[in-house]
Amino acid sequence: MNQDKLAQRLVGLIVSDPLSPQNQSAQAAGARLKVCLQMADEGLLMKSASLRRKHPHESDEKLHDRLVEWLHFQPEPSPGQDLKVSYCWPRNL
C-alpha cells in the first residue's frame, strides 16, 4: 500500500467529536482497529525492508530473527526518564 492510499484512509477516520454516539459504535471502533492493524502490518514490512537493505547478505532466517528482536526490544529507562515509558526511538539493530 502506498502512502497516499493510507493517508486517504486515515483522513476518513478524523472525527470532530470522538465522544459522539456515532463515533462510539462497534462499527466505527472496528474500522479504526482495522486501520491500526493494517498500519502495524505496513510498519513491519517497512522495518523488514530496512533490515534487508542494511544487511543485504544475511539469510531470510537471520533477517527474521533481527525483526523479532526489534519487536521485543525494550531498553531500560535512562536516568530521569519516566518509568512508564518502556521504549525509545529510533531502535537500531
N, C-alpha and C positions, 0 to 999 in steps of 0.2 A: 504494500500500500504506500502510495506516495504521500508526502507531507500535505499537499493541497487537499486531497480527499479527506485525510484525517482532520485537518483544520476545519473543513466544511462540516464534518460530523460533530466536532466539538462545539462549533458555533450554535448548532441546534440544541445543545444542552444548556446553554446560558439562559437562566431564568431571572426575571426581575424580583420575584418573591419566592425564595425556595421553601418557605413555610406555608404557602398557599395550598389548599386541598388538592388541586390538580397536580401539583408537583410532589405530593406525598403519596401518590398512588403506587401500588405494586408495579404497575406497568412502567411508570416513569423511573422508579428505582431500578427496575430490571434493565431498562435501556441504558441508564447511567453505568450500571455494573458491567454490562456487555462492552461498552466503550472502554471502561477501565481495564478489563481483561484483555481486550484487543490491543490497547496501548502497552500493557505489560508484555504481551507476545512480541509486539514490534520492538520493544526495548531489548528483549532477549536476542532477537535477530540482529539488531544493530550491534550489541556487545559481542555476539558471536563473530560477526563480520570484522569488527575491530580487532579481536584477538587473532583472527586468521591473517589480517594484514600485518599485525605486529609480530606474529610468529609463523611465517609462511611455510617453513619446513617441518612443522610439527604434524604429527598424525591427528586424525579426527578424534581419536580417543583422548589424546593429551589435550587437545583444544576443548573437548567436552569437560575434562577434569578441571581445566582452568575456569570454564564458565561456572561449573558447580562451586568451585572455591570462591569465585567472585560473588555468587549469590549468598553464600554463607558467611562471608567476611564481615565481622563486626568488631572493629578495633576498640580497645579500651579508651574511655574518655580521657582527654588531656586535662591537666590541672586547670581548674576554673571553668571547665565545660559543664553544662547542665547534665546531670547524670541520667536524665530521662532520654537524652539523645544518644542512640547507640549506633550511629553510622557517621561516616564522613564522606566528603565528596571532593575531588574525584577519587574513586577507588582504582588504584593502579596495581596491576599484577605483572 
